[in-house]
Structure formats: C-alpha cells, structure tokens
Amino acid sequence: MKVLLSPFGSEGDVNPLIWAASALTSRGHTAHLLLPPKYGGLASRANLPWTPVGKAGDFDAMVRDPKFWHPMTGSAHVASVMLSSYQEFLAAYRESGIRPDLVISSTLGLAAAFAAEAESIPTLRVHMQPAIFRSLADCPVFAHGLGWLPAAPAAVKNVAFRTIDGILNFALRKPINTLRSELSLVPVRDVYRDIILAGDGVALMTPTWFAKPQIEWPEGVRQFAFPLDRSAQELPLPLKEFLYDNPEPILWTHGSANFDTRQFHNCAIKTSQNLNLPFLIVGPELPDEPLPPNGLAISHVPFDILFPKCRAVVHHGGIGTTAKAIAAGIPQLVVPRAHDQPDNAARIARLDLGLALPYPRLSPAKATRAMQRLLASEVIRNTCAKTASLVRNADDSSAFADFAESFVLHPCK
C-alpha cells in the first residue's frame, strides 16, 4: 500500500503524521510526506521520504502575519492561505512520483484532500484537536472571552455555532468552490460539514478521557491515544550542562510557529526571577536581552526528553506540546492565543492537570501568582503523576495502521 501524507500547520500538525507514516512503514507499506521545507528534517530524522511544498521561508512568512493569530478568524485565514498555495502542493505531489492508494491529511490539509477526491483516492482526515468537533454537552472554548459558552443554554451555543459557520463560509466557500470547479468536483454549501469533517475516514488523535465522544460527532470517528514520539534522542551538550547546574527549571515555550513573543519572553524572565527558579526559553525566536545565569534560551529541543527534567511548563496550548507535558507528568500553565489553544487550555484546567492564563492577560504579576498556585497545588501534582502513566502506556500505532489499511485493503468493512 502506498500512502501520501500531507499535514498543513505547525510542528504540532506535522509530528502526528510522521508518527502515522512510521506506523504504516513498520507494516511494510510505503509512506511519503509532502512538507514545508521547515519541517523536512523531522521526516529525515524518522527515515521517511518527503518532498518540499513551496520555498524555505514561506511558512514563517505566513505565521508572522497578524491575521494568522486573530482569535476568531485565524483558522479561516490559514485555510485561505493553504487554498492559494494549491499549485505549489500540486507541483510537490507530481515531483514525489507516488501514485498513492490512500491520502492522509490534517485538519487544514485541504489541497491533499481535494486532489485525492479528484482522482478517486480514499482519504483519511486526521484531526489533532477536539475543538474541531462541536457538541452541546462538550462545547469547545473557541476563543479567549468565550469561556462562558460551555455553560450557556443550548440555544446560545447553537447561535455561536451558526456564527462560526457564517465566518467560515464567508471566508472560504468561494475560493473552495473555485478550486473544486477547476478539479471538476461538485461545489459545497457548508464548509464545516462538507469540508472540515469530510473524508472516507476521520480520526481524532486525542484519547476519550481527554475528549469524550459526543452524539453530534460525525458517524465513524475513531479516537486514538496521543501520537507521541517514542524514539531515543539526545539533548544538546549546552543544555545538558545547564540542567546539571540548574536542575528542574521552569520551561517557557510559545510554540514553533509564534514569532511575536517579546511579551512572552519578558514575562518568562521576570516571573522566573520573582519565583527565584531556573528557567528555559524554547522557541524559533529568542529573547533580545541577556539572560541571568539561571536562564537559558534555545531555538529547538525534543520536548519528549526535556519535559521530564522540568519542574513545570508554561506554553501556548498547542495540542502536541499539551500531550507531551501530560506524558511527562509535569504541571502546565497554558497561555492560549488562538485556534484550538483556548479549548486545550480549558481542558487542562478542567482535568486538574494545570491552570490557564489567556495571552491577553499575561503579565509578570499574574504569571507569578498563577505559577505559585500551580506549584503549590497537591491536587494538580497528583493528577499529573497518575495521568502520565496512563498516557505513556498507551500506544495506538498498530490500531491506527489497522484503521488506515481498512480503507484500501478492506474497503467494504
């Protein structure tokens, strides 16, 4: 079986499809990834073939656009950028030389999904975040300021759902249908129902205890454990030396796609000084100012092996970082900004795995108080320890491979 995998988004969207590709190659299948050049190294490290989509720097230019981070329309903007880059995807698809039996794409990997539909190739849509799936009983927190919505009456939630649908349809229906017309595909009326949730198969890569299945979810959605990287990696020597002199630091990261981090870095430095604790800052853009001796900044490091060495983590709420912190058993202070981050933050707080502090409210004083609460909470500490073993012992790679194979090898099932 030949499988083409095409994620669209940050490292948190790429890593799960690398995990999926590895699960399939372990069965003897051929897996090929189409990736932004920025993330090609992740595939190479996993010994997986990949073809670059677009030019180096394209992804960073996209995420530097303030429209990417708008709390309500950011995801629609990301999808519109993806649609405008369809020709680059098509060029990469042709260059790969693979004629796939199955296409696997992430939530906003619409180019791959449309190309597969045009060629009658089965598609599997992989969603990493439960915020994609709406329900009245488990209503997502769509943005900062909407934390009240899950407790609102059903009629209010339905109004919110219709409003979000209106935003998606206004921003995306015309460019989507223009592209679908070029591919001789039928037009769609509802972007959320007919596009986001479409596919021959739909997978959600979060376990049922993190997001309980709901009656309104599309029929046939399969849930799997968090897709965690279990390969052995090494920490860079400067970081090892820092950890030897500064054990159990607080780790601060606002993800692999956020370059507007001056406020976050300033808060990390001042809060850590207030707490008198060592700290690490990890991200693509590092602080301009010199750090004190008990602080270190580094652009990239494997969280899977670093998190267990930390006292706590302050992060943006991306689902990949969230899952790795849960697996490490360390408390989390989630500082969400946009996309699925507010909902992930709400779930972490609700499950007693950490606390949430919305990005617009971030300040050294508020972060210091939140960290003091977080580190003093015996409930959070105990819950983190219990949940970590649950996550570390769950490996659904074989079950996912079975699910993917079913659409090609056993299509009638």
C-alpha positions as CSV (number, residue, x, y, z in Angstrom):
1,M,0.0,0.0,0.0
2,K,1.3,3.4,-1.0
3,V,0.3,6.3,1.3
4,L,0.7,10.0,0.8
5,L,0.6,12.2,4.0
6,S,0.1,15.9,3.8
7,P,-0.1,17.9,7.0
8,F,-0.7,21.7,7.0
9,G,0.3,23.7,10.0
10,S,2.9,23.9,12.7
11,E,5.1,21.2,14.1
12,G,2.2,20.0,16.2
13,D,0.4,19.2,13.0
14,V,3.4,17.6,11.3
15,N,4.6,15.3,14.0
16,P,1.4,13.2,14.3
17,L,1.5,12.5,10.6
18,I,5.2,11.5,10.9
19,W,4.0,9.2,13.7
20,A,1.3,7.8,11.3
21,A,3.8,7.3,8.5
22,S,6.1,5.4,10.8
23,A,3.3,3.2,12.0
24,L,2.5,2.3,8.4
25,T,6.1,1.7,7.2
26,S,6.5,-0.7,10.1
27,R,3.8,-2.8,8.4
28,G,5.8,-2.7,5.1
29,H,3.8,0.0,3.4
30,T,5.3,2.9,1.5
31,A,4.7,6.3,3.1
32,H,5.7,9.6,1.6
33,L,5.2,13.1,3.1
34,L,4.7,16.4,1.5
35,L,6.0,19.1,3.9
36,P,7.1,22.7,4.1
37,P,10.9,22.7,3.9
38,K,11.0,24.0,7.5
39,Y,9.9,20.6,8.7
40,G,11.7,18.3,6.3
41,G,14.3,17.5,9.0
42,L,11.6,15.9,11.1
43,A,10.8,13.4,8.4
44,S,14.5,12.8,7.6
45,R,15.2,12.0,11.3
46,A,12.4,9.4,11.1
47,N,14.0,8.0,7.9
48,L,10.9,8.9,5.9
49,P,10.9,10.2,2.3
50,W,9.5,13.6,1.8
51,T,9.0,16.3,-0.9
52,P,9.1,20.0,-0.1
53,V,6.0,22.1,-0.7
54,G,6.8,25.7,-1.6
55,K,10.0,27.5,-0.7
56,A,12.0,27.9,2.5
57,G,10.6,30.8,4.5
58,D,7.1,30.5,3.2
59,F,5.7,29.0,6.4
60,D,7.4,31.6,8.7
61,A,6.1,34.4,6.5
62,M,2.6,33.0,6.9
63,V,2.7,32.8,10.7
64,R,4.2,36.2,11.0
65,D,1.1,37.7,9.5
66,P,-1.1,39.1,12.4
67,K,-4.2,37.7,10.6
68,F,-2.9,34.2,11.4
69,W,-3.4,34.9,15.1
70,H,-6.8,36.6,15.1
71,P,-8.8,34.8,17.8
72,M,-11.9,34.3,15.7
73,T,-10.9,34.3,12.1
74,G,-7.3,33.0,12.3
75,S,-8.1,29.4,11.3
76,A,-10.1,30.6,8.3
77,H,-7.2,32.8,7.2
78,V,-4.8,29.8,7.5
79,A,-7.2,27.7,5.3
80,S,-7.4,30.5,2.7
81,V,-3.6,30.7,2.5
82,M,-3.5,26.9,2.0
83,L,-6.0,27.1,-0.8
84,S,-4.0,29.8,-2.5
85,S,-0.9,27.6,-2.4
86,Y,-2.7,24.6,-4.2
87,Q,-0.4,24.9,-7.3
88,E,2.7,24.5,-5.0
89,F,1.1,21.4,-3.4
90,L,0.3,20.0,-6.9
91,A,3.9,20.6,-8.0
92,A,5.2,18.7,-5.0
93,Y,2.7,15.9,-5.5
94,R,3.9,15.4,-9.1
95,E,7.5,15.7,-8.0
96,S,7.0,13.0,-5.4
97,G,6.3,10.5,-8.2
98,I,4.0,8.5,-5.9
99,R,0.6,7.3,-7.0
100,P,-1.0,6.7,-3.6
101,D,-3.6,4.2,-2.6
102,L,-4.5,6.3,0.3
103,V,-4.1,10.0,1.2
104,I,-3.9,11.1,4.8
105,S,-4.2,14.8,5.6
106,S,-4.5,17.0,8.7
107,T,-7.5,19.3,9.5
108,L,-6.5,22.1,7.1
109,G,-4.7,19.8,4.6
110,L,-7.4,20.6,2.1
111,A,-5.2,20.6,-1.0
112,A,-4.3,16.9,-0.5
113,A,-8.0,16.0,0.3
114,F,-9.2,17.7,-2.9
115,A,-6.5,16.2,-5.1
116,A,-7.4,12.7,-3.7
117,E,-11.1,13.3,-4.3
118,A,-10.4,14.4,-7.9
119,E,-8.6,11.1,-8.5
120,S,-11.0,8.9,-6.5
121,I,-8.3,8.0,-4.0
122,P,-9.6,7.2,-0.4
123,T,-8.8,9.9,2.1
124,L,-8.3,9.7,5.8
125,R,-8.6,13.0,7.7
126,V,-6.6,13.2,10.9
127,H,-7.6,15.8,13.5
128,M,-5.3,16.5,16.4
129,Q,-7.6,18.8,18.4
130,P,-11.0,18.0,19.9
131,A,-12.1,21.7,19.3
132,I,-12.9,20.6,15.8
133,F,-15.9,18.5,17.0
134,R,-18.8,20.5,18.3
135,S,-21.4,19.4,20.7
136,L,-23.9,20.9,23.2
137,A,-22.7,18.7,26.1
138,D,-19.0,19.3,25.5
139,C,-18.9,22.7,23.8
140,P,-15.4,23.8,22.8
141,V,-14.0,27.1,24.0
142,F,-13.4,28.7,20.6
143,A,-11.6,31.9,21.8
144,H,-10.5,34.0,24.7
145,G,-13.6,35.7,26.1
146,L,-15.8,32.7,25.2
147,G,-15.0,30.6,28.3
148,W,-18.6,31.1,29.4
149,L,-20.0,29.4,26.3
150,P,-19.8,25.7,27.5
151,A,-22.1,26.7,30.4
152,A,-24.6,28.6,28.3
153,P,-28.0,27.4,27.2
154,A,-28.2,25.2,24.2
155,A,-29.9,28.0,22.1
156,V,-26.9,30.3,22.8
157,K,-24.5,27.6,21.8
158,N,-26.3,27.0,18.5
159,V,-26.2,30.7,17.7
160,A,-22.4,30.6,18.3
161,F,-22.1,27.5,16.0
162,R,-24.1,29.3,13.3
163,T,-21.9,32.4,13.7
164,I,-18.7,30.4,13.3
165,D,-20.2,28.6,10.2
166,G,-21.0,32.0,8.8
167,I,-17.4,33.2,9.2
168,L,-16.1,30.0,7.6
169,N,-18.5,30.1,4.7
170,F,-17.9,33.8,4.0
171,A,-14.1,33.4,4.0
172,L,-13.7,30.0,2.4
173,R,-16.7,28.9,0.4
174,K,-16.0,30.9,-2.8
175,P,-12.3,30.0,-3.1
176,I,-13.0,26.4,-2.2
177,N,-15.7,26.1,-4.9
178,T,-13.5,27.9,-7.4
179,L,-10.8,25.3,-6.8
180,R,-13.2,22.4,-6.8
181,S,-14.6,23.6,-10.1
182,E,-11.1,23.6,-11.6
183,L,-10.8,20.0,-10.4
184,S,-14.3,19.0,-11.7
185,L,-15.6,18.5,-8.2
186,V,-19.1,19.3,-7.1
187,P,-19.5,22.6,-5.1
188,V,-20.2,22.6,-1.4
189,R,-22.6,24.7,0.7
190,D,-21.3,24.2,4.2
191,V,-17.5,24.4,4.7
192,Y,-17.6,22.9,8.2
193,R,-19.8,19.9,7.5
194,D,-18.8,19.2,3.8
195,I,-15.1,20.0,4.0
196,I,-13.6,20.1,7.5
197,L,-15.4,16.9,8.6
198,A,-15.2,15.2,5.2
199,G,-13.2,12.1,4.3
200,D,-13.7,8.4,3.9
201,G,-12.3,8.1,7.4
202,V,-12.0,10.6,10.3
203,A,-9.6,10.1,13.2
204,L,-9.1,12.2,16.3
205,M,-5.7,11.8,17.9
206,T,-6.8,12.5,21.5
207,P,-7.9,9.8,23.9
208,T,-11.5,9.5,25.2
209,W,-10.6,10.7,28.7
210,F,-9.4,14.0,27.2
211,A,-12.3,14.4,24.9
212,K,-15.3,12.2,25.5
213,P,-17.2,11.1,22.3
214,Q,-20.4,13.0,21.7
215,I,-23.6,12.2,19.9
216,E,-23.2,15.1,17.5
217,W,-19.9,14.0,16.2
218,P,-19.7,12.6,12.7
219,E,-20.5,8.9,12.4
220,G,-17.5,6.7,12.3
221,V,-15.0,9.0,14.1
222,R,-12.2,6.9,15.6
223,Q,-10.2,8.1,18.6
224,F,-6.7,7.1,19.3
225,A,-4.1,7.8,22.1
226,F,-1.9,10.9,21.7
227,P,0.6,10.1,18.9
228,L,3.8,10.5,20.9
229,D,7.4,10.2,19.6
230,R,9.0,7.2,21.3
231,S,12.4,7.3,19.6
232,A,15.5,7.9,21.6
233,Q,17.0,11.3,21.2
234,E,19.8,13.3,22.8
235,L,19.8,16.7,24.4
236,P,22.4,19.2,23.1
237,L,25.5,19.4,25.3
238,P,25.0,23.1,26.4
239,L,21.5,22.1,27.6
240,K,22.9,19.1,29.5
241,E,25.4,21.3,31.2
242,F,22.8,23.9,32.1
243,L,20.5,21.2,33.6
244,Y,23.4,19.9,35.7
245,D,23.9,23.3,37.3
246,N,20.2,24.2,37.3
247,P,18.0,21.1,37.9
248,E,14.2,21.2,37.4
249,P,13.8,24.5,35.6
250,I,10.6,26.1,34.5
251,L,10.3,25.7,30.8
252,W,8.7,28.5,28.8
253,T,7.7,28.0,25.1
254,H,5.1,29.6,22.9
255,G,5.3,27.0,20.1
256,S,7.2,26.5,16.9
257,A,5.0,29.0,14.9
258,N,4.8,32.1,17.1
259,F,7.4,34.8,16.3
260,D,5.6,37.6,18.2
261,T,7.0,36.6,21.6
262,R,8.5,39.7,23.1
263,Q,5.8,40.0,25.8
264,F,6.0,36.2,26.5
265,H,9.8,36.3,26.9
266,N,9.7,39.4,29.1
267,C,7.1,37.6,31.3
268,A,9.3,34.4,31.4
269,I,12.3,36.3,32.6
270,K,10.6,38.5,35.2
271,T,8.3,35.7,36.6
272,S,11.3,33.3,37.0
273,Q,13.2,36.0,38.8
274,N,10.1,36.6,41.1
275,L,10.0,32.8,41.8
276,N,13.8,32.6,42.2
277,L,13.8,29.5,40.0
278,P,15.9,28.4,37.0
279,F,14.2,28.7,33.6
280,L,14.4,27.7,30.0
281,I,13.0,29.6,27.0
282,V,12.5,27.5,23.8
283,G,11.2,28.8,20.5
284,P,12.1,29.9,17.0
285,E,12.8,33.5,18.1
286,L,14.9,34.0,21.2
287,P,15.0,36.9,23.7
288,D,17.0,40.0,22.7
289,E,18.2,40.8,26.2
290,P,20.9,38.8,28.0
291,L,19.5,36.2,30.5
292,P,20.6,35.8,34.1
293,P,22.9,32.8,34.9
294,N,20.0,30.6,35.9
295,G,18.3,31.1,32.5
296,L,18.9,29.6,29.0
297,A,17.3,30.2,25.7
298,I,17.4,27.6,22.9
299,S,15.6,27.5,19.5
300,H,14.6,23.9,19.4
301,V,14.8,20.8,21.6
302,P,12.9,17.5,21.8
303,F,10.3,18.0,24.4
304,D,9.8,14.3,24.9
305,I,13.1,14.0,26.8
306,L,13.3,17.5,28.2
307,F,9.9,17.9,29.8
308,P,10.5,15.1,32.4
309,K,13.6,17.1,33.6
310,C,11.5,20.2,34.3
311,R,9.5,21.4,37.3
312,A,6.7,22.8,35.2
313,V,6.0,24.1,31.7
314,V,4.4,27.4,30.5
315,H,3.2,27.0,27.0
316,H,0.7,28.2,24.3
317,G,-1.7,25.3,24.4
318,G,-0.8,23.6,21.1
319,I,-2.1,20.0,21.3
320,G,1.3,18.5,20.7
321,T,3.0,20.4,23.5
322,T,0.0,19.7,25.7
323,A,0.2,16.0,25.2
324,K,3.9,15.8,25.8
325,A,3.6,17.7,29.1
326,I,0.8,15.3,30.2
327,A,3.1,12.3,29.3
328,A,5.9,13.9,31.3
329,G,3.7,14.3,34.4
330,I,4.5,17.9,34.9
331,P,2.1,20.8,35.8
332,Q,1.2,23.1,33.0
333,L,0.4,26.8,32.9
334,V,-1.3,27.2,29.5
335,V,-1.2,30.7,27.9
336,P,-3.5,30.3,24.8
337,R,-3.7,32.8,22.0
338,A,-5.8,31.4,19.1
339,H,-7.0,28.4,17.1
340,D,-7.5,25.3,19.3
341,Q,-5.4,26.7,22.1
342,P,-8.2,28.1,24.3
343,D,-10.1,24.9,24.2
344,N,-7.0,22.8,25.1
345,A,-6.2,25.2,27.9
346,A,-9.8,24.8,29.3
347,R,-9.5,21.0,29.2
348,I,-6.2,21.1,31.1
349,A,-7.7,23.2,33.8
350,R,-10.9,21.1,34.0
351,L,-8.9,17.9,34.3
352,D,-6.7,19.3,37.1
353,L,-3.6,19.0,35.0
354,G,-2.7,22.7,35.2
355,L,-4.0,26.2,35.0
356,A,-4.9,28.6,32.2
357,L,-4.0,32.2,31.8
358,P,-5.2,33.8,28.5
359,Y,-2.5,35.5,26.4
360,P,-4.1,39.0,26.5
361,R,-3.9,38.9,30.4
362,L,-0.3,37.8,30.5
363,S,1.9,39.8,32.8
364,P,4.7,39.1,35.2
365,A,2.5,39.7,38.2
366,K,-0.4,37.5,37.0
367,A,2.0,34.8,35.8
368,T,3.8,34.8,39.2
369,R,0.6,34.3,41.1
370,A,-0.5,31.6,38.7
371,M,2.8,29.7,39.0
372,Q,2.7,29.9,42.7
373,R,-0.7,28.4,42.7
374,L,0.3,25.8,40.2
375,L,3.5,24.7,42.0
376,A,1.7,24.6,45.4
377,S,-1.2,22.5,44.2
378,E,-1.1,18.9,45.6
379,V,-4.2,18.1,43.5
380,I,-2.5,19.1,40.3
381,R,0.7,17.4,41.2
382,N,-1.0,14.1,42.0
383,T,-3.3,14.2,38.9
384,C,-0.3,14.8,36.7
385,A,1.5,11.8,38.1
386,K,-1.4,9.5,37.7
387,T,-2.3,10.7,34.2
388,A,1.3,10.5,33.0
389,S,1.5,6.7,33.4
390,L,-1.9,6.4,31.5
391,V,-0.5,8.3,28.6
392,R,3.0,6.7,28.5
393,N,1.5,3.2,28.5
394,A,-0.9,3.9,25.6
395,D,0.4,3.2,22.1
396,D,-2.2,3.1,19.4
397,S,0.2,2.9,16.4
398,S,-0.9,-0.6,15.5
399,A,-4.6,0.3,15.9
400,F,-4.1,3.3,13.7
401,A,-2.4,1.3,11.0
402,D,-5.3,-1.2,11.0
403,F,-7.7,1.8,10.6
404,A,-5.8,3.2,7.7
405,E,-5.4,-0.2,6.0
406,S,-9.2,-0.8,6.2
407,F,-9.9,1.9,3.6
408,V,-7.7,0.2,1.0
409,L,-7.3,-3.4,1.9
410,H,-10.8,-4.0,3.3
411,P,-12.9,-1.1,1.7
412,C,-16.2,-2.9,2.4
413,K,-15.7,-3.0,6.1
